[in-house]
Amino acid sequence: FSSRRRHTRYIGDWSSDVCSSDLDNFDTKITGDFILGGEASAFRSDSTDTKQKGIAIFPGSFKPPHKGHLSVIQGVIQDSEIDEVKIIISAPGKEVRSAKITPEKAKLVFEKYITAAKLAKPVQVEVSSLPSPIGAAFEYIEKAAANQKIILLTSEADASRYPQAALDKSASKNPNSHSIIVKSMVLPACKDEGAAVA
């Protein structure tokens, strides 16, 4: 500083006029967000923390999807932990598949429900190549992208099929295992509340 120039220093919401000569031989440490001489602090930096995206996965054969399934989705998207829902329809073999409700038809029915419901959060529907909803769920976990918190939606009747140890084991197979968390959310059994939309 030149000998008697005055400068205004801002620290938080507090400011004071100081003479530069008053600062000579005076060591200071200023932390937090502040502006000095109209320039941004060199100490200021953007956070490197990345928020995990909350993905609820809803696996099932859905033969057929019904309004009870939709009500589950409408309920879980109210949870602030959940950013998006993925419905995963398993693809059982032809010998056990419903002739009327194929996985592709189930997907179309779900998409009609979702469009009509105008849900506040994204809901995606996909058909797995696997015949079992359990296998389809674990496949998703093992291939999930980084920085996800995966919440597996399961009914009280099926909860024993998804113990936390099995979810953790599946997550450990994911190349992004260091940045994903998996847990289950147990829901009441889904009641059919009406026929599937045509």
Sequence and secondary structure as in RCSB ss.txt:
>XXXX:A:sequence
FSSRRRHTRYIGDWSSDVCSSDLDNFDTKITGDFILGGEASAFRSDSTDTKQKGIAIFPGSFKPPHKGHLSVIQG
VIQDSEIDEVKIIISAPGKEVRSAKITPEKAKLVFEKYITAAKLAKPVQVEVSSLPSPIGAAFEYIEKAAANQKI
ILLTSEADASRYPQAALDKSASKNPNSHSIIVKSMVLPACKDEGAAVA
>XXXX:A:secstr
  SS EEEEEETTEEEEEEHHHHTT      SSEEETTEE TT         EEEEEEEE  SS  HHHHHHHHH
HTTSTT SEEEEEE    TTTS SSS HHHHHHHHHHHHHHHT SS EEEEE SSS HHHHHHHHHHH  SSEEE
EEEEETTTGGGS HHHHHHHHHTSTTGGGEEEEEEEE      S    
